[in-house]
Structures are given as structure tokens and as C-alpha cells.
Amino acid sequence: MSLPVTIDVISDVVCPWCYVGRARLQKALEVAPELAVDIRWRPFQLDPTIPPEGKSRQAYLAGKFGDEERIRQMHEQLSTAGEADGIDFNFEAIEISPNTLNAHRVIRWAATAEPGVQDLLVGRLFALYFEEGANIGDPTVLIQAARDAGMDAAVVETLLATDADRAEVEQEIATAQQMGVTGVPCFLLEGRYAVVGAQEPASLADAIRQVAQAKADGKLEQGQN
């Protein structure tokens, strides 16, 4: 068994390519079962200016992209990509474009739960939004998603009603931006090698293999300050 490679996945749960990226990361690990990884989901907001109650999805897309034909083509491209990766995008079901700060707070708390819970939660939030059209800015939806992933829903409900970890999540997002992250998903391997975009599973597996080998050879430590 190789030394585990830490993968920080910088993403936003309203980013469709991040959903595709998660599916492709899972496939990459399936085709390279010899790889040991530690996956950590990190926050990013595609649009932090969306109010807490969210915006009309239709109005938001029209304001951002304008051309209905362009939006249709984007959705068609994503639906095709999603189908190949087992994702059933249902863009017509989405009524609200949410502010995702609270979702990222819950994802942060999930990191302290049992191994795998954080990834389960992220997957559930993606599915809720993109396949079921749920408003993942709604605390009730977030609490149920946390429960579905195996978290203590009562604790999540209590924390969501406060400002717990709000500043910490905002700082993480700012740090990602300072690092030069402008697009997501961004897979940060061992905190130093970035793979940007929803790469094909084979390419992603190859990148992880290379970093795993470098780590096993002690070459990563040589580059540390």
C-alpha cells in the first residue's frame, strides 16, 4: 500500500462541473485501487453576492449569460457529460440559485465526523441541487442532508442558527483565491500540485500516481521549506 495522497478538492456545490469532477475522481480511484487517498472538500463560492434567501434561477441565469440559446447549449453539454458519469442533471427542476456559504459550513463540520461522511454529504448536496432541484441554501434542506450523510442533525441545526465557522469558511475561500484558484473544481494534491477542471478519470489517476510515487521516493519533502 502506497503512502496516502492528500487531495483537497476546492469546489462549490452549485458548480455542475464540480459534480462531474467528483464522479470522475471516484472513477479514477476505481481504476487505480492501489492508490491510498485522503479526500478533503474545501469551499469556494462562484457567486458570494447572492443574498441568503437566494435568487430566481431563471432570472439569475438570464442576468449572467443573457442568451437563452447559450444557456440551453451549456445545459445540453453538461447533461451529456453527466450521463456518461452517472449523473442525471435536471436543470428544469432548479428554481432557486442559492448562496452556498451555509452549505460550506455544514461540509466543514462533516470533516470532523466519521471517515467518508464529508464526501457523502457533498455528494448528497450535489444530487439535491442538480437532480432534485432542492434549495440547498435552505437550512431545513441542509439539516436533512446532514442527517442523510450520518451527521448529528441536532448539532447541525443548532450551529446553523449561529455564525459558527462563517469567518473560517470565508477565510478558506479567500485563501484559495490568493493561491490563484479562479475556477473549480481544483484538485490540490499534497497541497502543492493543482489539477484544474473535471479531468478524465485516467488523467486524474495518472496525476495522483505521480504524486504518490514522488511522496514514496521522498521527493516531496525535498521541496519543502
C-alpha positions in Angstrom: 0.0 0.0 0.0 1.4 3.4 -1.0 1.5 6.4 1.3 -1.8 8.2 1.2 -2.0 11.2 -1.0 -4.0 14.2 0.4 -6.5 15.6 -2.2 -8.0 18.9 -1.3 -11.0 19.4 -3.7 -11.8 23.0 -3.9 -15.4 23.3 -5.2 -18.8 24.8 -4.9 -21.9 22.7 -4.6 -23.7 24.8 -7.3 -20.9 24.1 -9.8 -22.1 21.4 -12.2 -18.6 20.7 -13.4 -17.7 20.1 -9.7 -20.4 17.4 -9.6 -18.9 15.8 -12.7 -15.4 16.2 -11.2 -16.5 14.3 -8.1 -17.8 11.4 -10.2 -14.6 11.3 -12.2 -12.5 11.3 -9.1 -14.4 8.3 -7.9 -13.8 6.6 -11.2 -10.1 7.5 -11.1 -9.8 5.8 -7.7 -11.7 2.7 -9.0 -9.2 2.3 -11.9 -6.3 2.8 -9.6 -7.3 0.8 -6.5 -3.6 0.7 -5.3 -3.8 4.4 -4.5 -4.5 5.5 -1.0 -6.0 8.9 -0.7 -7.3 11.3 1.9 -10.0 13.5 0.3 -10.9 16.8 1.9 -13.6 19.1 0.4 -12.7 22.8 0.5 -15.0 25.7 0.0 -15.3 28.1 -3.0 -18.2 30.4 -3.9 -18.9 31.0 -7.6 -21.1 34.0 -6.6 -20.9 35.2 -2.9 -23.1 38.2 -3.8 -26.3 36.0 -3.9 -28.4 37.0 -0.9 -29.1 34.4 1.8 -32.6 33.7 0.5 -31.2 33.1 -2.9 -32.3 34.3 -6.3 -34.7 33.1 -9.0 -32.7 30.6 -11.0 -34.2 31.7 -14.3 -33.6 35.4 -13.6 -30.1 34.7 -12.4 -29.0 32.7 -15.4 -30.5 35.4 -17.7 -28.6 38.1 -15.9 -25.4 36.1 -16.0 -25.4 34.6 -19.5 -28.2 36.6 -21.2 -28.7 34.4 -24.3 -31.3 31.6 -23.8 -29.7 29.6 -26.6 -26.3 29.8 -24.9 -27.9 28.6 -21.6 -29.6 25.7 -23.5 -26.3 24.7 -25.1 -24.5 24.7 -21.8 -27.1 22.6 -20.2 -27.1 20.2 -23.1 -23.3 19.8 -22.9 -23.5 19.2 -19.1 -26.3 16.7 -19.4 -24.3 14.7 -21.9 -21.2 14.8 -19.7 -23.3 13.9 -16.7 -24.9 11.0 -18.3 -21.5 9.5 -19.1 -20.6 9.8 -15.4 -23.9 8.5 -13.9 -25.4 12.0 -13.2 -28.9 12.8 -14.2 -28.9 16.6 -14.4 -32.4 18.1 -14.1 -31.8 21.8 -14.7 -35.5 22.5 -15.2 -36.2 21.5 -11.7 -34.0 24.1 -10.2 -36.0 27.2 -9.1 -33.5 28.9 -6.7 -29.9 29.9 -7.2 -28.7 29.7 -3.5 -26.0 31.4 -1.6 -23.8 28.4 -0.6 -22.0 29.7 2.4 -24.1 27.8 4.9 -23.7 24.6 2.8 -19.9 25.0 3.1 -20.2 25.5 6.8 -22.0 22.1 7.1 -19.4 20.5 4.8 -16.7 21.8 7.1 -18.4 20.3 10.1 -18.7 17.0 8.3 -14.9 16.8 8.2 -14.9 16.1 11.9 -17.4 13.2 11.6 -16.6 9.6 10.7 -14.4 9.0 7.7 -16.3 9.3 4.4 -19.1 11.4 5.8 -17.9 14.6 4.3 -17.8 13.1 0.8 -21.2 11.5 1.3 -22.6 14.9 2.3 -21.1 16.7 -0.7 -22.5 14.0 -3.0 -25.9 14.4 -1.4 -25.9 18.2 -1.8 -24.9 17.9 -5.4 -27.7 15.4 -6.1 -30.3 17.5 -4.1 -29.5 20.6 -6.2 -28.8 19.3 -9.6 -31.1 16.2 -9.8 -33.9 17.1 -7.4 -34.0 20.9 -7.7 -33.8 21.4 -3.9 -32.8 24.8 -2.5 -29.5 23.9 -0.7 -29.5 27.4 0.8 -32.5 26.4 2.9 -31.4 25.4 6.5 -34.1 22.7 6.6 -32.7 21.1 3.4 -29.1 21.3 4.8 -30.1 19.7 8.1 -31.8 16.8 6.4 -28.8 16.3 4.1 -26.6 16.2 7.1 -28.8 13.6 8.7 -28.8 11.6 5.4 -25.0 11.6 5.5 -24.8 10.3 9.0 -24.2 13.6 10.9 -25.8 14.7 14.1 -28.7 16.7 12.7 -29.5 18.4 16.0 -26.0 19.7 16.3 -26.0 21.0 12.8 -29.4 22.7 13.4 -28.0 24.4 16.5 -24.8 25.6 14.8 -26.5 26.8 11.6 -28.6 29.2 13.7 -25.3 30.9 14.8 -22.3 32.4 13.0 -20.2 29.3 13.9 -17.3 28.9 11.4 -18.7 31.5 9.0 -15.5 33.6 9.2 -13.4 30.4 8.9 -15.1 29.4 5.7 -14.8 32.9 4.2 -11.1 32.8 5.1 -10.6 29.5 3.3 -12.3 30.8 0.2 -10.1 33.9 0.3 -7.0 31.7 0.7 -7.9 29.7 -2.3 -8.3 32.9 -4.3 -4.9 34.1 -3.1 -3.4 30.9 -4.3 -4.7 31.7 -7.7 -7.8 29.5 -7.8 -10.2 31.2 -10.2 -12.1 28.1 -11.5 -13.4 24.9 -9.9 -13.1 22.1 -9.4 -9.5 22.3 -8.4 -7.8 19.1 -7.1 -4.9 20.1 -5.0 -2.6 17.1 -4.5 -0.4 17.2 -1.3 -1.1 20.9 -1.0 1.2 21.8 -4.0 0.2 20.2 -7.3 -3.1 21.5 -8.8 -5.2 19.7 -11.3 -7.9 22.1 -12.6 -11.2 21.1 -14.1 -13.2 18.0 -14.4 -10.4 15.9 -15.9 -11.0 12.5 -17.3 -10.5 9.7 -14.8 -7.4 8.3 -16.4 -5.7 11.7 -16.4 -6.6 12.3 -12.8 -5.4 8.8 -11.7 -2.1 9.4 -13.5 -1.6 12.7 -11.7 -2.3 11.1 -8.3 0.0 8.2 -9.2 2.9 10.5 -10.0 2.4 12.4 -6.7 2.1 9.1 -4.8 5.4 7.9 -6.3 7.1 11.2 -5.6 5.9 11.0 -2.0 7.1 7.4 -1.6 10.5 8.4 -3.0 10.8 11.3 -0.5 10.9 13.9 -3.3 8.0 16.0 -1.9 9.9 16.6 1.4 12.9 17.8 -0.6 10.9 20.6 -2.0 9.6 21.9 1.3 10.9 25.0 3.0 
